[in-house]
Amino acid sequence: MAPSLRPLWTVPARRLAGVAAVTLLLGTTPLLGGTPAASAAPPSRCSSDPTARLADVPSPETALGFPLGTGQERVVTNDEVRAYLGAVDRASDRVVTGVLATSVLGQPLPYAVVSDERHVRPSALRKIADDVRDLRDPRRTSARTAARTAKDSPAIVWVTANVHGGEKSGTDAALKTLYELAAGLSCEVARRNDNLVTVVVPTQNPDGRDATRRQNEYGFDLNRDWFARTQQETDGKLELLRRYPPQVFVDAHEMGGRQYFFPPNADPIHHEIAGEAVDWINRIGEANKAGFGYNGACDDTVTTECYFNYDTYDMFFMGYGDTVPTTGFGAAGMTYEKGSASAVADRVQQQFHTQWSTLGWAAAHKREVLDGYFDIWTDALAQGRAGTLEPNEVVQPTNEVQFPVPAVPIRSYFLLPDRQLADVRRLVERLRRMDVEVYEVQKPTRVPTARVFGGRSATNVTVPRGAYWIPMDQPQKHWIQAIMGEDPYVPFPYFYDVSSWSNPLLMGVSTLYTGDDVRPKAQPVRGISGGRSGLAWPWGSYTYPLDSAAAAELTFTLLGRDVPVTRDLATNTVAVPASRWDRAADELARSLGVTLAPAGRVTGTRLSLPDVGLFQGTGISTTSGSHGEARYVLGKRWGLDLKPVTTADINDNTEAFTGRTVLLVPDGSSPTGGLTAAGQANLRDWIAQGHTYVGLRNEGTRLARAAGLTSTTEKAKPADYLVIGSHLRVDVATDNPVALGRPAEDFEFNNSDPILTPTSTGTNVLSYPAGDTFWANGYTVGADTLKGTAAVVDEPTGAGRAVLFAFNPLFRAYNENGLHLVANALLYPAGEPDARRTPGVDAARAGAAAAPVAADLGGGWRPITIEVAATDLPRARAVVDRFSTDARTATKNTSAYVVIPNPQGLQADEHPFTNDLVRALRAAGVPLRSVVA
């Protein structure tokens, strides 16, 4: 580190040598969004010259050899990011750097903490972080202490970028921001550094940046991974957030077009997001507006408004880089989006503008923000004690709340230990790692009135010993409800992503909640439990139920280590010889939450590690979607050596195909996978030899149908059919090997998936109920179409089978009950050939193969659907025709639906015109009843 910075008047003239002035005048009042608060007054030892900088701190141009975003059409590389952070750290007493995680390919994700030098000394930085964390718990922090912290301590602001690898300009802008804070001597810089500790994360996805690809190396959209933390890049980032909890959080993106988006956000906003944070977000938006366009912040080529607000980017799904910092950390979490059609110079400049303006607002309102930050957690505690949920609200001037949060008191959640205990424990750990307090019940407790997940009620329920209790009267009340809630209670039907992510439903664990003031005898959970519950005789064994995704992961890992594992199908338990159980195996079981019981001699059928071929055929992307999810879940987590199998391998019957015991076909857009008639016959013959085909969603089920492997067909989706990432109840054929360990009634996640008729030639393993037990959460319209249809079928052919999933059980790797079903399919026990199902194609399957793919309006992937009043369809159509000739329309009752096919499964911000179309409809005065983007 460089020597301590001396007062301005003693610094040698050479250190005051100015470098090129930034385009944005740092002292301009509009950047602060108003008159600075008294606590944010500039220090007396600062320069009135906005270009004055420390000469010892290298500018990006000096260090990298080119100026950031000033005419040269290139952006920095990952190596240059790391090199520059290191150079600034070595030169400036205001900066400390570190690494928050490594990427899938092993690249470090660096970060920098920048502030006044007195704040970034190790002891001072620890105290600042401790003081801010104390504000998050009013039970241990008095109002007087909180007021003193707000007065004396800086606030913490995060500037992050490049979570989508191809959206690069935010990184370069973040380096510009870092340089100005590290080197600047102006009063505006001093005000920011005096009042803020700024954490800069230039890139959250270095592997994607190298590949100019949205997703990370496993094909995951890291901006959908925040609550689940499945990817190591996300997990490390959240641990650093816990270390330095932000009050303001910027996530810089790019989108299509040339404009710039910053909040206010689109509706819906999740009801548990605190009002203080929404207020800060909207006011920061006003500060951005006030300075936007000043001194070249807009593209010279943009003739319309160069920025927009409200449209497109909501704050609803708890997987985003704005919703999670806001709900889980109480920050003003914000997505900033710049159109990628603009030149690099314009993109970088506008990203820098909003970052700098945001820091200016936060510095000017630091004391108010820290006071309000304490209030957020104080209110959460009070709401938790009273059992009240936050009401639904909207922010867009033309919207109204359509679906109020019901008056249902919630004071406690209980996770029951009756089954899937390992997955229950994994959920407990997910909660604890977001600072949620969870307790293990020590004595059976009666709950007078309870609601059981799945829309049911119960009275006088006894919660058993060993259940997990999550009381709501704790600071993280907002976060608990946001990810545990049985329904997210959308206020307004606009969806940028899914409409449900209830963690108990995703994991399929038994859960109830109550408004009763129940206080069970319980102990706080300090860590995950598992491993051996006792010692077996040397000739004995250890057993565990194979009833969870975590137990499946343990099983595959043991098999991969050549540990002999047997399975008793009658009891669905797995046994391992005690002689082969060592400390490493016990630590693995403990980390997964799997408890093993000592038992007698090993019994059951020996399991073999499946040799899985992963299909890489026509219509399947190998860098995103369920192909990447398969590589992550089956390859990374379960340790299976996945072998690529191509269309040509099956058509030509090569060893790459025939040598596999399982073929997994991910989701894709082709109805046949490119298989010829000969390839389809090869596939049938291979299955008949005792092998397993596992098909996922569109391509996985359609390829199987075309090959004569199933009698299921697809039902066309009605015009008003909308199932927007919702959970639905399913009936389970529990005696089928695919369903072993699942309850008779379960829940599965449906994201506008194909609708399959029941099979007449196999087993309907999971079916949507036809009667009164049908249930869905989230946002659905016309979901009754699913009644009586199949979600999973098991189709025998000879000694093998095809297991077909109408939904994607690997979706984002956070659908644990779906993962468990896939594991069961991979471990399907060998059996005698089914004489009824030879490799030939019978009439029922031939008829299904000849049936056309359901011609729903969406073209396979979830389409982009805009609902308007039927009377407004002519006006809407006139606008739509300016953008697309492929959009289709349909009318039902009083509504009309404009459906944009989305065959590549693009997100709204990737789609070439969806965002512009929605804004054009609003500009034309066409009221939108709902939007699914």
N, C-alpha and C positions, 0 to 999 in steps of 0.2 A: 504494500500500500504506500501511496505517496505521503510526504509529511503533512501534518495538519494544516488546513487552510488558514492563512493569517487574515486579519482584518483587511478590508479592501485597500485602505490608504497605505498599507505597508507592503502590498504585493508589488514586486518589480514590474516595470512597464512591459517587459517581454511576456509576462503571463497574462497581461491584459490585451494582448494582440487579438483583435477580432478576426474571426473567420467570416466567410460569406454570410450575410444576414439571412435569417430564415424568411421565407416568403410571408409568413403570418406575423404581423407585428405583435410581439408578446405582451405589450402593455395596453392593448386595445380593450376598453371596458366591456364591449359586448361579449367577449370570451368568458367573462366571469358571470354573466347572466344576472347582473344586478350589482348594487353597491356592496363591497366586501363588508362582512361582519367585523365588529370591533376586534374580535379575537384573531382575525386574519389580517391585521394591519401589516404592511410590509416592514421588515426590519430596517433599522437606521443604517446598517452597514450593507448597502446594496447600491448598484449602479443604475442610473436613469437611462443608460445606454442599452437598448435591447440586444445589441450585437456583442456586448462585452462577454468574453468567455475566458476560462482558464486555458492557456495555451498548452499546458502539459497534458490535458485530456485530449486524446486524438479524436478528431472528427471522423465520421464514417468515410468521408472522401479520402482523408489522409490514411486511414487504416486499411480501407478496402480498395482504394484506387479509383473509385468512381463515386459521384454524389448520389445519394438515395433519392429516387423519384424526381430528378430534375433533368429530364431530357433524355437520359439513356434508357433505352427500352429493355431493361433487364432487372431482375430482382436478385436479392442475395441468396446464396446457397446456405445449406445447413452448416457447412464448415466455416463459412464467413460469419454466420450468426455467432457460433461458439467463439471464434477468434476475436470478434469485436467485443463480446461481453468480457472476455478475459483481458483484453487490452484496456478497456475502461476501468475494470476492477483494479488493475495494477496501477493506474494513473490517478484515480480519484478516491479521496477519503469519504466520498458520499455514497460509495457503491460497494456492496458485497454480493457475491454470486454463489450459485450452487447448482446442483442437479436434482431435479425433483423425481425423475424416473428414467428408465431407458425404454426405447421403443422395441417393438417386436424384433426388429433386425439389429438391435443392440446399440442404436444411436442414443446418446445422452440428450435429455430434454433440459437445457439450461434455463436458469432464471436469474434475475438480478433484483436486488432490493436497493432502492435509491432514496435518499432523504438528506436532510442536513447531517453533517458529519457527527454531531452529538447524538443523533438518534440511531445511527447504524453501528455504533460501538456494541460489541456483543452483549454486554450487561444491559445497556440501554434498550437495545432491540428486544431482548427477552422481556424486559419490564413492560415495554409498550404492548407487546403481544399478550402478556399476562393480564394487563389492565383491560385490554379490549375483551379478552375472553371472560374476565370477571363481570363485564357489563352484560354478558349473555346469561348470567345467573343471579337474578335479584334476590334469591334466597340467601346468598352469601355476600352480597354487595349492597350496602345501604344507599339510599338516595343521595346522601351527602357525599359519599365516596364516588358515586357515579358522576355527580356534578363536578367534583374536583377533577376526575379523569377527563370529562368533556372539556374542561377549561385548560388543563395543562398538557394533555396527551395529544399527539397527532392521531388523525384517523388513518385507516389503512385502505388503500385503493389498489385494485388489480387492473393491469392492462394486459390482455391476452390476445393471441391471434392465431390464425392458421390451423384451427381445429380440423378444417377441411383442407387436405393437402394441396389442392389446386387453387385455393383462394389465398393468394400470396401477399398481397400488398399490405395487409395489416402488420406483417412481420417487419417490413422495411420501415413502416411508420413507427412501430414500437421502438426500433433502434434509434430513430430520430428523437423520439420522446425521451428515451434514456439519455442520449447525448445532451439534450438541452438541460435536463435535470442535473446531470453529472458535471457539466462544464459551465452552464450559464451563470452570470453574475448580476443579472438584472433583478429588479425588485419583484417582478412577476415570477421568476424562477425561485427566488428566495421565499416568497409567500407560499409557493407550492411545497417546497422542501421543509419549511418551518412547520407547516400544518398537516403534512401528509407523510406517510411512509408508502411509497409506491412499489408494488411488486410487478415486475415486467416479465412475462412469459412470451417470448417472441414467436415460438412455434410449439404447438401442442401435438403435431403430427409430422415429424420429420420424414418418416418413410413415405407418407403420402405426398409430402412436398417434393421429394426427390422424383417420384413417379408422376407428378402433376395429376394426382388422383384424389378424389374426394375422401376415400376411405383409407383406413390404415392397412397394414400388410395382411391382416386377416379379413379384409373386406368389410370392416365395421365402420359405420358412421359414428365417429366419436362424439358427435353432438346429439346422440340418442342414448348414450351409455352412462349418463351421470348418476342415476340412482342405483343402477345395478353394478357399476364399476367392474365389468367383466374384463376390460382391457387394461393392461398394465400402464398405459399412458394416462388413462383416466384415474386409476387408483392412486398413482403417485401425486397427481395434481390435487386430489381431494385431501390427501394427507397434509400437503403443504397449506391448503386452505384452512384446515383445522389448526395448523400452527400459526398462521397469520390470517385470522378471520376478517374478511373485507366488509367495509361499509358501502363501497361502490365497486362494481365489477364490470369491466368492459370486455366484450368478446367480439373481435373484429373479423368480419366475413366478407365474401364477395358474392354477387348474384348476377343474373343476366341483365342486359341493358346497360344504361349509362348513369342512371340516377343513383341517389344515395338514400338509404333508409336509416333513420334513428327514431327512438320513441318520441311521442306516445305510441304504445303498441296497439295492434289489432286486438279486438275481443276474440275469444274469451281470455280472461285473466282468472287463474285459479282462485277460488274463494278464500283459501288459507294464506294467500300472500298479503302481508300486512299493509295497511293503508299508508303508513309512513313511507315504506319503500316505494309504493306506487307514486306517491307525491314527489319524492326525490327524482324518480325516473322521469316523470313528466316535466319537472322543472329543469332537469338537465337537458331534456329535449328542447325546451325553450331557450336555454343558453346556447345550444348548438345552432338553433335557428337564428338567433340574434347576430351571430358572427358568420354564419354560413354565407358564402358568396362574397365575403369581404376580401379584397386584395387577392383575387384569383382562386378562391376556394372552389368555384364551380368550373366545369369544363368550358372552354371557349366554344366548343362545338355544340353544347347543349342549348337548345333554343327554348325549351319549356322549363318549368321549375326543376332545379337540379337535385332537389331532395323531396322526399315525401314521408309522411307519418301515418300511423294507424293501420293502413292496409298491410296484409300479408302475414306479418310476424306477430304471433300471439304469445301469451305467457301462461300456457295451460299444462302441457305435458311435462312431467317431472324428469325429463331426460336431457334438458337443454342447458347450455352455458349461461342462460339468464335466469330460468326458473329455479334451478337448484341453488345457486348462490343467493337468490332472493328468499326462497322459502326455507332452505336449510341453514342459511347463515345470516339472514336479516339484511342483506345488502340490497342496494339498488343495482340489480343485475340487468345488463342491457346488451342486446344484439345490435351491432352496427353492420350494415351491408352496403358495399359499394359495387356498382355495376362494372362487370369485368370487360365490357366493350370499350371502356375508356382507356386512354393511354396510361402506361405505367406511371408516368409523372403525375397525372391527375389523380389516379387511384391512391398513390402514396400520400399525396398532399392532402386529399380530403380525409383519409384515415387519420393522418397526423392532426388535422384540424379538430376532429371530434375528440380525439384522445386528449389533446391539449386543452380544449375547451372544458371537457369533463373534469380534468384535474383542477382547472381554474375555479369551476363552480364548487367542487368539493372543498378546496382550500378556503374559499370565501365563506362557506357555510359549515365549516368543520365542527364548531361547537354545537350548532343546532343538530347536526347529523348524529353526533355522539349522544346528545341528550335523547334524541328520538330513538336511537339504537337501543338504549336502555329501556325505553318505553315499550318497544316491540316485545321484549322478553317478559317485561312486567305484565303486559296485557295477556300474553300467551299463558302465563301462570294463572291469572285470574279466570280466563276463559276455561282453562283445563279444570280448575276447581269447580266451576259452575257447570261444566259439561256442555258449553255452548260452542257452536261452530260459527266461523265468520260467515256473513251473508254473501250472496252473489252480487256482483256489481259489474257494470260495463263502463268503458271509458270513451268509446267512440260516440260522438254527439248524436248520430242518427240511430243508435241501437237502443234496445230496451231489454231488460232481463226477461227471458222467456221461461226459464226454469229456476225458480227460487230454491235455495237450500232448504230442505224440510226442517221443521222444528223437532229434530230428533236429538235428545241429549246424549252425549258420549263422554263418559268419565273414565272408562277403562276398556282396553282390549285384552283378550286372553287367547294365547296360542295353546291349543290342547295337545297333549303328548300321546294321543291314542294310536297314532301311526306316523310314518315318515318323520320320526324324531330327528334324524340327521338333518333333513331339510328345514325342519322347524328351528333347529339350532343355527343353521346357516342364516336364516332370516333374522334371528336374534343378533348374530354378529353383524349383519348388514346394518341393523338399527344402531347397535352400540358404536359402530365405526362412524356414525353421524351424531354421536354424543347423546343418543337416546338412552334413558335409564330403563333397564329391564330387570325384572325380579323373578326368581323361581319360587313358586308357591310351595310352602312347606306343610300345609295342612289343608285337607279338603274344605272348600269354601262354597257356601250357597249363594247363588245370584238370583234374586227374586224375579227380575225381568231381564231377558236377554234377547238380542237379535243374533241369529245364526247366519253366517255368510251364505248367500244364496237366496236372500229375500224372505227368510222365515223368522218367526218369533218363538220364544220358549219361556216358560216360567219355572221357577224353582230349580234351576240348573245347578248341579254340583260340579264345580271346577275341581279336578283331582289334584292331588299332590304331584309335583313335577311339571305342572303347567307353567307357562310363562306369562307374567302379568306386566302389562304396559300401561301405567297410569297416565292420564292426560294432564294432571297438574304438575307439569314439569316444563322447563323452558322450551323444549323442542316440540311442544304441542302442535304447532303448525306443520312441522315436518311429519310427525306421526300420522296426522290425519291425511296429509297429502299423499303418502304412499301406502298407508294401511286401509284407507277408506274403502268401503264396499262399493261405493259409487263416487265418481269425482264431481257430480252435480254441475254439469256444464251450464253456464248461464245463457250462452248464445251459440247457435249451431254453426260455428265456423271451425274447421279442423285442419291444422297444418300437419298434424300427425295422427296419433291414435287417440281414442277417447276413454280408454281405461288402461290402467297399469297397476291395479290393486295387487300388492305383493302377496298377500295370502292366497288370492285366486290364481295368480301366476304360478305359485309354488304348490298349489293344491293342498294346503294344510288346513286342518280344522280350526276355525277361528270364530269367536263370538265377541260381541261388544255390548256394553250396558251403560245406561245413564244412572244406575244405582250407585250410591256412595259406598262401594265395597272396599274394604281394607283387609285383604287376606294376610295371614302370617306368611311372610316371604323374605327371601334373602336376595340382595343385589347380585346380579350375574357379573362376574369379574373376567370371565374368559370362556371360550368354547370348551365343552366337555365331550368326552369320547374315549376311545381306547378300551383296554381290558377292564372289565368290572370285577375281575377276580382271576386267580391263577388256576389253569387247567393242569391235570396230570400230564407228564411228558408224553404218554401214549394217547392223550385225549385231543381235544380240538377247541377252537374258538368259533362261535357262530354269531351271525347277525342277520336280520331280515333284509332281503333285497327289495325294499319298499320305497326307495327314494333315489333321486338323482345322485345324491352324495354317496349312497351305498353302491350304486352302479359305478361311480368313478373309482371308489376303492377297489371294487372287483376287477375292473379292467386294469388298474395299475398293478395289482397283485399278479394278475395273469401275465402282464408284460414283464414282470420280474421273475417269471418262471416259478411262482409259488403255486403249488397244487390247490385248486379251489373246487369244491363240489357244491351242488345245489340240490336241495330237496324240494321238488315241485309241489308236493302236498302241503308243505308248510311255508314255502317260498323263503327258506332260509339258506344261507351260505355257510359252509364250514371250511376251516383252514386247519391243517395239522398244527398242534401246539409246538411241535419240534421245528416248524418252519416259521414260527412267529417270533420276530425279534423287535428290538427297540425301534428301529427305523419304521417297521410296519405299524407299531403301536403309535408312534408320533404321527404317521400319516392318517391313521384312523381318527386320532384325536383332532387333528386339524380339519378333518371333514365332518366331525360331529357324530361319527359312527361308534356306538358302544357295542363291544363284543362280550358275549357271555361264555364262561367256561362250560364245556360239555364233554361227553364221552367220545368214543371213537368216531372217526369220520364216517359219515354216511352220505348217500345221495349219488348223483351222477356227476362225473368229472366234467368241468367246463373247459372249453378250448377258446383261445384268443381268436376272435373272428378275423379273417383276412379280407379286409374291406376294400373294394374298388370304388372309387369316387368318379362318377360319370362326368366327362367333359365333352358333351355333345352339342349338337346344334341348338341354339337358343339359350344356352347356359353361360353366364358370365363367370369367369373364374376369379375375378377380383372383387366381387361384391355379392350381396345377397346370400342366399342359403348355401351356396358353394363355399363361401368364406366362413360362414357359421359352422358348416360341417368340418372344415379344416381346423377351426378353433376348438370346437367341442370334442369331436372324435379324435382329432390329432393332438392338439395341445393339452387339453384337460384329461382326456382318457388315455392318451399315449398310444393310440392305434397308428400303425404304419399304413397310411392311406395310399393306395396305388391308383394312378390315373387310368381310367378306362375310356377310350374314345368311341365315337360312332363307328369308325372303321374297325376298331378291335372287335366289336360285336358283329358287325356285318361280315367280317372275315374270320370270325371264330378263333382269334389269336389267343396265345397263352396269357397275354395281359388281361384278357377277359375270363377265359375258362379256368384259369388258376385261382380265381377268387372264390371265397365262400359266400360273400355278401356283395351285392351291388347296390349302392345308394345313389339315387337319381335326385339331385336337388331341384328346386323350383327353377323354371325357365319359361320361355315363350313359345317353344316349338311343340306342336301336338304329337309329333312322332319321334322327336330326337334325331331325325335323319335316318332312322333304321329302314333298311329295305325289307322286302318280304323274307329274304333269306336271313337277314339279321333278326327279324322277329321270331322266326322259327328257331334260330340259334338260342335266343333268349329263353324261349319256352323249354327247349331241351335241357338247357343249363339248370333252370329252376327244377325241372322234374328229377334231376339227379340228386336233389336234396339241398339245394342252395336257396338263398333268400334274396328277394328283390325288395328294396325299401324305396318307395316313391313319395316325394313330397309335393304337395299342392298342385299347381297347374301342370307343369311338364311331367312331374313324377307320376301323376294319376293318368294323364292323357296318353303318355307313351305306353303305359301298361294296358290301357283300353285298346289302343291301336294294335297292340301285339296280341290281343286275345287273352289277356290274363285276368279279366274281371268282367262281371256282368253289370257293374254300375254304369250309369250314364249321368250326364250333367243336366241339371234343370236350368232353364234360362232365368236370369234375375229380372224381376219386375222393374218397371221404369222408376219407381220410387224406392227401390231397395237400397238401403244404406246401412251397412254394418261396419262402423268406423273403429276398427281395433277394439272390439268389445269382448267381454267374457260371457259365455253361455253355459248353462248346465247341460251335461251329457249323461246318458245312461250307459253303464259299463257292463260288458259281458265278462264278469270277473273270472270265469273259468278258462278263458282263452289265455294262452301263454303271453300274448302281447300285453294283456291287462293285469298280469299277476302283480299283487301288491297295491293295486288301485282300489278305491272304494266303489261301491255300487253306483253311487252318484258322484260325479266329479265335475270339474269346470275346465273348459278349454277356450283358447283365445282365437277369435275369428277376425280376420282383417280383409273383409270383402273376398273371402275365399270361394272357390268353386263349390257349387251345391250338388252333392252326389246323391243319387237315388240309392236305396238299400240294395245290397247284393243278394242275388238268389242262388249264387254258386259258392258262397263262402260264409264267413261269419262277420256280422256287423259288430265290431268290437266296441266302438263308441258311436252312439246315436243321439241326435237331438230329440228330446221327448216330444211325443205327439199330443200329450194331454195337458192337464193343468200344472204339471211340474215344469213346464217350459219356462225358462227365466233367462234374462239378459240384463247386463248392466251397461254403463257407458251410454253411447248414443246409437240407437238403432231405429230404422224406419222400415217397415215391411219385413221384420225379422221372422214373422210367423211362417214365411216361406220355408224356413229351415225345419219346421216341425216334422218329425218322422224321417228326416234324411240322415245319411251316414256321415260320420266324421272320420272314422278309421275302419277299414275293412281288412280282413285276412283271407286271401284267396289261395287255396291249395292247388298245386299242379304237380302231379306225381308225388315225389317225396319232399318237394320244396313248397315254397309259397311266395306270394307277393303281398306285402303289407303296405297299404296305401293310406296316406294321410291327406285328407282334404285341406287341412290347414298346414302351417309350417311349424312343426314342433320345436325347431331349432331357433325360432325367431329371436334375434338379438341375444341368444344364449341365456335369457333370463326367464324362460318358460320351463321351470324345473319339472313340472308334471309331464310336459311334453318330452323333455329329455329322458325321463324315466321310461316312457313308452318306447322311445327309440332304442334305449338300452335293452329292453325286453325283446324287441324285434331282432337285434343283433345276436342275442343269446337264445334265440328260439330253439327249443330242444328238438333234436333229430327224432323223426318218427317214421312209421311205416308209410309207404306210398298210398295215397288216396286213390282207390280204384275208380272212383267217380270222376276224377280229374286227371286225365292223361295229358300228354304234351299236345295232343290235338286240340282244336278249338271247337267247343260245342255250340249249339244253336244260340244259347243265351249270350255267350260271350261274343260270338260272331255278330249278333245283332247289336251289341253294345259297341263293338269295333266299328260297325258301319254307321253308327249314329254320329251326326255332326257335333263338333264342339259347340257348346251353348253359345249362341250369338248374342251375348249380353252387350249392352252398349259400351262397356268399358274396354273391350278388346283384351281381356285376360288379366292384366295387372289392375290394381285398384285405380280406377279412372279419376279424373278431376271433374267433379260434378257441381254444378251451380243451379240452385233452385230459385225460381222466380214465380210470381203469380202467373197463372195461365193467361190472364189478360195482358200481361207485359211481355209475352213471348215474342210478338213481332218486333218490338223495340229491342229486346235482348238479342234476337237473331240478327238484326241489322248491325249491331255492334260486333257480334261474334264473327260474322262473315268478313269483317275487316282483318281478322286474325287467322281464320282457318276455314278450309272447306271440308275438313274431316270431322268437325264437331257434329254430334247428332243430338236430336231433340226428341222428347217424348212428353206427353201430357197425361196426368192422372188427377182426377177430381179437380181441385182448384189450383193445382201446382203444375208448372212446366219445368222440365229438367234439361239443362244443356250439359252434355257429357262429352268431355274431351278424351279421346283414347290416349292411353299412356303405356304403350307396349314395352317401353324400356324401364318402366317403374321409376321414373324420375321424380325427385322431390320438387315441390313447387318452385323453389329458388333455382333449380337446375332447368326447369322446363322453359322452352324458348319464349313463351308468351303468356303463360297463365297469370302471372302477377299483373302484367300490363292489361290483360283482358278484364280482370276483376276491377282494377282502377278505372278502366274505360266505362264499364257498366255503371259504376257509381257516379262517374262524371256525367253520364248521360241521364242520370236521374232514375235508373232502374233499381227499385228496391230489391235487395237480395234476401231471400228467406233463409237460405243456408248455403255454405260453401264447404266442399271437401276437397282439399288441395294436397 
